[in-house]
Each structure stands twice: as structure tokens, then as C-alpha cells.
Amino acid sequence: MAEYHSTANPMDPLWEGQSPSALKLPSRPIARDVPYLRIATEEAWSIPEIAEAQLALLNSACPPDDTSLRMGGMFANLKGLQNELYEIGPERIARMDALGIDRQLLLLTAPGVQVLDPRTGTELAALSNDRLAEACRKYPDRFSGLLAFAPQNVPGAVAEIERGMKTLGLSGAVLNSNTQGHYIDEPQFLPILEALEANDAALYIHPTQPPRQMAQPYDFRNMGGALSGFTHEVWVHTMGLILSGAFDRFPKLRLVIGHMGEAMPLLLYRFDWMQSNADGRPGLRGGQPAVKLKHKISYYMRNNIWITTSGVPWAPAIKFCQEVLGPDRVLYAMDYPYQVSADEVAAYDALDIPAEHKKMLMQTNAEAVFRL
């Protein structure tokens, strides 16, 4: 998720006020006869009740010192952005058509329900999942969705994962990274991981602001968002899950992370080399016994983890990730409505990769991971 800038033209390759990248893509028309579907797998949405609850908490007499809540309050006051997030009907579909997007996988946007008290978060997660399921039923060829849950209420989260998958027919789950400073590799969240595997629910970890105890260096430099804070936040979560032994304990657990794997594939060699810094060390996570992994870190990145290209339509990075992770591990995403560009969509059509790998990237990997 990037900084948001409003635009009047849905085909404008850059949000108004945003500087062009030094790596700006050449302008090309969007092909209309490609031999694959374009399934975008990190596309944001929300409901008004969540923004209202975030603002009410932020403006209460004693709001929590939560960096993600402050981010949510900032976004809640951006009416143009909120209108785009709320709309999961004809207007969104018209914009998808203009951009050549066949299907969106809808994710409740950060910080979602995780900044709220346990009861409110649980209730609003359920409400959002009901509305998401309704939209998916109404437009079955255009929308799929990931259920939201409130980890601050572990039993409620487990129940909502089961309801979202078995009753509502959703396609996995989304976690907007840390929950009030806590990460899902901590032992109290073990039942949530168990429920995700038991219900065959892929988990998408989407960034939020680094928590209060990490945020100061980022805030001091205004880098808490897409410049670096989001990336490092998801690193902590992903590496924490690996080193906690979660994928040894739940070998069928599927994890998806965006923004070209938050650059983690670039460092696989070093992660493996330095694994012993945390692997097998007692006393971590508040005094837990030592966990010794069965495999190298790169094994889990290639067997339990998938990445999406959200916000990074850059051929060298896509090719590198397909090479080191495997072409079955990389999925297309746009990052709607935070980063929307017709040139970016066209860039995927122009990728110089084998036709079978391009279809995997744009369509079939998403169908496999999210059981579409």
C-alpha cells in the first residue's frame, strides 16, 4: 500500500502529484486478446463502519498509542480514497474493465479491525465478511475475497476463519500485519495458525505501520509507509513465522506476501547463512523453549510462501523472483486503489518470459493458491 493521491482519470498512469519514477514504464496500449485472465491479488476494500470506529477510537478521551490507528485515522479522513475502497460494484468493475482486469481478490485494507478493541474488532470483521461474501455472490466472475479476523480475540478469530471459509465460501484470510504491536508467531496465536491450516485458508499478510516500539526511526524520516516501514514490518512477520517453526508444525499452511515479497527473495542466500542467529535459540518470544527448524529458511520461502508483484511491475525483479522461488510462486497484483496505472498493466503483457510462466503469473498461480 502506497501513499494515496487522488486522480480524476482512471487511466492516468500516475496519481496526481506523484513524481514519475526514474524507472518509468513506456506507454503501451493494454492488450485485449491475451491468452490468460488478469487476476489481481492484492486489491483493497473496506466498509464505512470500520473507518468510523477507527476515528471514534482515535478521537476518544484516551486513545491508545498505536501507530496503525493513527494511519487508519489519516486514511479515514481521505474521502476520495474511502469512496474507492467502499465501492465493490459497478464503478469498480468499470475501472477494472478499462484496465483489463478480469478478477480482483479483495482484501480488507490496513489497518482494518486490528486496531480496535476485541469485541468491536470481532463484530466488524464479521460484518465486513458478510458484505464481501455478498459482493462475491453478486459478481462471481469478477470478485473473490479474503476474510478478515480480529487476532486480539483468538477464539473469535478461529470461529470467524471457519465461518468465512465454510459458510461464506471466501478464498482465504488477510492479516494487516501486527495487531497492536503483536505478531502472529507469538504463542498465544497458535490456534489461529491451526485454524488456517485446518480450513485450507491461505493467509495474506499485508503491511501496516511499524508498531510504537519500532516506529520512531521511521517516523523521524517519514519512511514508515511504503518507502521502508511497510516492507520491514512484513519481514518481521514472515521471518518470525518461519523461525517459530510454524511451517514445520503446520506444513500445509500457505502464506502470501506482497510487493515482490517485500524484497525478501533478494536475500535468501544471506538468510540461510545467518539462520543460526535465531534458529535453535532458547528464550525467544518471551522465554519460549528453543525451536530447531527442519529446513533452511529458503526451503520455506519455496514451499510454504508465495509472493505477489503488487506495486512492482518491474521485469528484472519479476524474472529474478520467478528464477529463485520458481514460476509457480509469483502472482500478479496491482495494489488498487493505491497504485493504479494502465502502463503497469501493459508492462505485464510485454514481459519477455515463457508464455506458460506468464499465464501462471497472471492467472493460474492465483487460482491454485486461493482455490479460485
Phi and psi in degrees as a GROMACS rama.xvg file:
@    title "Ramachandran Plot"
@    xaxis  label "Phi"
@    yaxis  label "Psi"
@TYPE xy
-105.747  176.922  ALA-2
-62.0342  144.331  GLU-3
-99.5918  134.01  TYR-4
-133.626  129.661  HIS-5
-70.2301  150.383  SER-6
-141.67  144.614  THR-7
-88.6665  -18.9797  ALA-8
-109.988  111.824  ASN-9
-66.3943  -12.5405  PRO-10
-102.349  1.80238  MET-11
-63.9085  127.632  ASP-12
-71.35  -12.972  PRO-13
-135.771  141.821  LEU-14
-62.7782  142.49  TRP-15
-55.7005  131.122  GLU-16
90.3429  -6.095  GLY-17
-93.6516  134.119  GLN-18
-74.3176  140.106  SER-19
-63.429  144.685  PRO-20
-70.4039  148.425  SER-21
-62.4464  -19.0447  ALA-22
-103.947  29.4113  LEU-23
-54.8058  136.753  LYS-24
-75.5689  146.089  LEU-25
-66.9169  147.869  PRO-26
-75.9263  127.122  SER-27
-138.402  153.695  ARG-28
-72.0873  152.342  PRO-29
-81.2265  124.085  ILE-30
-68.0391  140.534  ALA-31
-109.129  3.11855  ARG-32
-130.81  37.1154  ASP-33
-75.2943  150.837  VAL-34
-87.2113  38.717  PRO-35
-158.107  159.655  TYR-36
-85.151  147.663  LEU-37
-98.1115  103.489  ARG-38
-105.081  111.462  ILE-39
-92.0735  125.759  ALA-40
-112.632  11.7699  THR-41
-142.454  68.681  GLU-42
-114.08  120.593  GLU-43
-82.5569  150.92  ALA-44
-155.291  171.756  TRP-45
-164.613  -178.236  SER-46
-128.248  151.271  ILE-47
-59.2463  -34.1155  PRO-48
-61.652  -31.2396  GLU-49
-71.3421  -46.5548  ILE-50
-60.3218  -40.3302  ALA-51
-63.2503  -41.1173  GLU-52
-68.2619  -37.9831  ALA-53
-62.2501  -46.0849  GLN-54
-66.2189  -39.2463  LEU-55
-61.9132  -42.3516  ALA-56
-67.98  -42.3781  LEU-57
-63.8469  -34.0646  LEU-58
-95.6035  9.05622  ASN-59
-74.3737  173.051  SER-60
-63.0123  -36.2626  ALA-61
-133.781  72.7713  CYS-62
-69.4087  147.235  PRO-63
-66.9859  151.512  PRO-64
-83.3873  76.7372  ASP-65
-122.657  115.405  ASP-66
-62.7934  -36.21  THR-67
-68.1358  -36.3793  SER-68
-63.1951  -41.4937  LEU-69
-63.0279  -40.0139  ARG-70
-62.6175  -43.7164  MET-71
-59.8001  -40.0674  GLY-72
-63.9442  -39.4911  GLY-73
-62.3212  -48.3248  MET-74
-66.1022  -35.7112  PHE-75
-62.1209  -25.8278  ALA-76
-87.9969  -1.99828  ASN-77
-94.0358  92.1574  LEU-78
-63.7957  -36.9237  LYS-79
-62.1437  -43.6116  GLY-80
-63.049  -47.1961  LEU-81
-60.6286  -39.9448  GLN-82
-61.4591  -39.1016  ASN-83
-67.7965  -37.2818  GLU-84
-67.9226  -39.7743  LEU-85
-71.7198  -28.5904  TYR-86
-81.3464  108.324  GLU-87
-127.158  57.7589  ILE-88
-145.822  -141.928  GLY-89
-58.2554  -38.6307  PRO-90
-65.957  -43.6973  GLU-91
-64.8914  -42.002  ARG-92
-64.111  -36.9375  ILE-93
-62.5692  -39.3194  ALA-94
-70.5529  -38.0059  ARG-95
-58.8166  -44.177  MET-96
-60.364  -43.0561  ASP-97
-61.8142  -32.7104  ALA-98
-94.7074  -3.03001  LEU-99
80.1152  19.6459  GLY-100
-89.1552  122.53  ILE-101
-82.0753  -39.0996  ASP-102
-146.174  141.336  ARG-103
-110.483  137.857  GLN-104
-95.3802  113.945  LEU-105
-90.3994  129.478  LEU-106
-122.009  130.07  LEU-107
-59.2203  124.653  LEU-108
-72.6001  155.522  THR-109
-68.7535  147.145  ALA-110
-88.2007  3.20752  PRO-111
60.7095  -140.089  GLY-112
-89.7283  -4.97036  VAL-113
-75.4468  -12.9782  GLN-114
-91.1465  -2.13745  VAL-115
-97.3119  169.92  LEU-116
-67.4375  159.235  ASP-117
-55.6834  -44.2255  PRO-118
-68.4335  -47.7072  ARG-119
-63.3327  -43.2203  THR-120
-59.9422  -42.8901  GLY-121
-65.2567  -44.1819  THR-122
-64.3722  -42.6876  GLU-123
-74.6802  -30.1212  LEU-124
-60.2393  -45.8887  ALA-125
-63.1381  -42.2377  ALA-126
-62.5828  -45.23  LEU-127
-64.2684  -37.7201  SER-128
-67.2398  -37.2389  ASN-129
-60.9185  -45.4142  ASP-130
-69.6061  -35.9608  ARG-131
-64.9344  -44.9334  LEU-132
-61.8182  -37.0685  ALA-133
-63.0421  -43.8983  GLU-134
-64.2141  -39.1802  ALA-135
-66.4635  -35.5969  CYS-136
-69.8721  -36.209  ARG-137
-72.805  -35.3385  LYS-138
-126.973  66.9319  TYR-139
-65.8793  -22.5338  PRO-140
-90.0719  -5.96232  ASP-141
-118.072  -29.9947  ARG-142
-125.395  137.925  PHE-143
-126.267  165.961  SER-144
-147.974  153.027  GLY-145
-105.749  131.996  LEU-146
-70.8489  147.97  LEU-147
-99.9311  152.184  ALA-148
-146.453  162.688  PHE-149
-108.583  98.932  ALA-150
-63.8267  -19.5625  PRO-151
-67.3453  -9.92432  GLN-152
-125.991  89.0114  ASN-153
-60.7801  -49.2496  VAL-154
-60.2421  -39.801  PRO-155
-64.75  -37.9009  GLY-156
-64.4559  -43.4093  ALA-157
-60.8073  -44.5089  VAL-158
-64.4454  -38.3671  ALA-159
-72.5752  -33.6007  GLU-160
-62.2884  -45.8433  ILE-161
-64.7819  -43.7704  GLU-162
-63.7481  -44.0948  ARG-163
-63.1171  -36.6044  GLY-164
-82.8781  -46.0983  MET-165
-87.3823  -36.7714  LYS-166
-95.1537  -44.6367  THR-167
-87.3631  -18.2035  LEU-168
71.7313  31.6642  GLY-169
-79.2335  174.818  LEU-170
-110.587  16.5247  SER-171
144.239  -163.19  GLY-172
-136.038  153.549  ALA-173
-121.345  138.424  VAL-174
-126.007  121.086  LEU-175
-85.1939  58.8028  ASN-176
52.3655  -133.573  SER-177
-63.9942  146.887  ASN-178
-110.761  98.6845  THR-179
52.9095  42.1477  GLN-180
90.1206  -0.899842  GLY-181
-108.901  146.855  HIS-182
-116.574  153.767  TYR-183
-75.5824  -5.02617  ILE-184
-80.5082  -7.34738  ASP-185
-71.4259  146.603  GLU-186
-59.7008  -28.3593  PRO-187
-66.0938  -16.9951  GLN-188
-96.931  6.51699  PHE-189
-54.2333  -40.5645  LEU-190
-61.5129  -27.6144  PRO-191
-68.9699  -44.8065  ILE-192
-61.5817  -41.0173  LEU-193
-61.3345  -41.7466  GLU-194
-67.8992  -37.1596  ALA-195
-61.8788  -46.5355  LEU-196
-67.1345  -43.6918  GLU-197
-62.5836  -30.7912  ALA-198
-100.003  10.8117  ASN-199
55.6783  41.1184  ASP-200
-104.27  111.795  ALA-201
-63.2171  140.333  ALA-202
-107.516  121.748  LEU-203
-98.7875  117.86  TYR-204
-95.8793  115.66  ILE-205
-105.257  145.743  HIS-206
-68.3817  156.998  PRO-207
-139.65  -174.254  THR-208
-66.8109  144.123  GLN-209
-55.5185  142.709  PRO-210
-67.3322  168.572  PRO-211
-49.3422  -43.8206  ARG-212
-70.033  -12.0977  GLN-213
-112.199  -13.4567  MET-214
-79.0066  -27.3606  ALA-215
-54.8842  -49.1979  GLN-216
-61.2458  -32.1429  PRO-217
-73.4487  -47.5947  TYR-218
-61.1605  -37.483  ASP-219
-58.1052  -29.3269  PHE-220
-113.501  6.53885  ARG-221
55.513  42.8265  ASN-222
-116.832  17.2357  MET-223
-70.9921  -18.2912  GLY-224
-93.3781  -130.057  GLY-225
-70.0971  -16.9795  ALA-226
-65.9365  -37.2651  LEU-227
-163.431  -35.7729  SER-228
-59.085  -45.2393  GLY-229
-58.6302  -45.7538  PHE-230
-60.6632  -50.7712  THR-231
-68.1662  -30.9812  HIS-232
-59.6664  -45.9976  GLU-233
-72.7006  -30.1036  VAL-234
-57.2197  -49.2768  TRP-235
-56.8345  -44.2896  VAL-236
-67.168  -46.8572  HIS-237
-67.9982  -49.5831  THR-238
-64.4914  -35.9133  MET-239
-61.198  -42.8419  GLY-240
-63.216  -44.5165  LEU-241
-60.0682  -52.2908  ILE-242
-73.3261  -16.6753  LEU-243
-75.1059  -9.52226  SER-244
82.4743  14.2869  GLY-245
-58.3758  -38.9781  ALA-246
-82.0019  -17.5612  PHE-247
-75.4278  -39.8898  ASP-248
-73.9076  -36.4472  ARG-249
-124.174  76.2703  PHE-250
-65.6992  -17.8196  PRO-251
-95.1471  3.28931  LYS-252
-68.0584  130.296  LEU-253
-110.748  130.476  ARG-254
-121.486  137.888  LEU-255
-125.731  133.279  VAL-256
-130.194  149.967  ILE-257
-100.112  -167.07  GLY-258
52.9446  51.3206  HIS-259
55.8891  45.4112  MET-260
64.8447  25.2322  GLY-261
48.6522  34.6145  GLU-262
70.0762  5.00571  ALA-263
-61.6812  -35.9035  MET-264
-58.0654  -28.0833  PRO-265
-62.9796  -24.7701  LEU-266
-110.99  17.8904  LEU-267
-57.2416  -42.4553  LEU-268
-59.5342  -47.1573  TYR-269
-68.27  -38.1298  ARG-270
-57.4858  -46.1256  PHE-271
-62.8249  -43.5978  ASP-272
-62.255  -39.492  TRP-273
-96.8709  9.62869  MET-274
-55.7348  -34.9948  GLN-275
-67.1501  -12.7562  SER-276
-59.7058  -29.7136  ASN-277
-125.832  -23.6829  ALA-278
-72.7056  127.254  ASP-279
78.0171  13.4267  GLY-280
-94.712  122.2  ARG-281
-75.366  158.305  PRO-282
89.4915  -2.52613  GLY-283
-75.9801  166.541  LEU-284
52.525  48.5465  ARG-285
78.1216  23.8827  GLY-286
103.363  22.206  GLY-287
-75.193  154.696  GLN-288
-60.7783  160.485  PRO-289
-63.5458  142.202  ALA-290
-117.441  122.207  VAL-291
-107.054  118.621  LYS-292
-71.3533  151.585  LEU-293
-80.7405  -20.4825  LYS-294
-138.695  172.607  HIS-295
-73.2035  157.733  LYS-296
-56.1316  -40.7151  ILE-297
-61.2519  -28.5565  SER-298
-60.4022  -46.5306  TYR-299
-68.2128  -34.6446  TYR-300
-64.3462  -27.2987  MET-301
-97.7822  -8.32014  ARG-302
-123.736  -29.08  ASN-303
-116.251  -9.78834  ASN-304
-123.895  137.115  ILE-305
-118.789  155.669  TRP-306
-124.533  154.713  ILE-307
-116.665  161.384  THR-308
-93.652  14.3353  THR-309
-49.9983  125.225  SER-310
77.0279  1.17209  GLY-311
-133.783  70.1131  VAL-312
-83.9114  55.3551  PRO-313
-115.596  115.124  TRP-314
-54.6175  -46.1083  ALA-315
-58.991  -39.3278  PRO-316
-69.9537  -41.5484  ALA-317
-62.6321  -46.1688  ILE-318
-63.2051  -42.0437  LYS-319
-61.2981  -46.5509  PHE-320
-66.7228  -38.0866  CYS-321
-62.9715  -34.712  GLN-322
-71.4694  -45.8919  GLU-323
-85.4045  -27.0278  VAL-324
-98.9798  -29.8957  LEU-325
112.417  143.299  GLY-326
-64.1781  -16.7227  PRO-327
-83.9682  -0.286847  ASP-328
-104.918  -3.74108  ARG-329
-118.421  126.412  VAL-330
-120.616  144.9  LEU-331
-72.8281  141.132  TYR-332
-151.212  155.064  ALA-333
-102.922  -43.3885  MET-334
86.4944  39.9068  ASP-335
-67.7384  141.494  TYR-336
-94.4231  16.3768  PRO-337
-77.7634  -30.1353  TYR-338
-142.347  105.124  GLN-339
-130.094  126.141  VAL-340
-154.947  126.817  SER-341
-64.1205  -36.3123  ALA-342
-63.3652  -35.3828  ASP-343
-66.3373  -43.0155  GLU-344
-59.9643  -45.4517  VAL-345
-64.2211  -30.8367  ALA-346
-62.677  -34.6153  ALA-347
-66.4694  -39.0652  TYR-348
-63.7565  -29.2696  ASP-349
-89.4524  -0.435772  ALA-350
-56.9708  132.128  LEU-351
-89.964  75.5736  ASP-352
-135.619  161.171  ILE-353
-55.8399  145.564  PRO-354
-57.4711  -38.0209  ALA-355
-67.8693  -34.5797  GLU-356
-71.2063  -34.1884  HIS-357
-67.8487  -39.8204  LYS-358
-66.299  -36.923  LYS-359
-61.8223  -46.5234  MET-360
-59.4927  -48.0887  LEU-361
-85.4397  -24.7878  MET-362
-137.85  -64.4436  GLN-363
-74.7402  -28.6437  THR-364
-62.4078  -42.5133  ASN-365
-62.8934  -42.0692  ALA-366
-61.7221  -36.6777  GLU-367
-74.6641  -47.63  ALA-368
-67.4066  -42.589  VAL-369
-100.974  9.7325  PHE-370
55.4103  43.3741  ARG-371
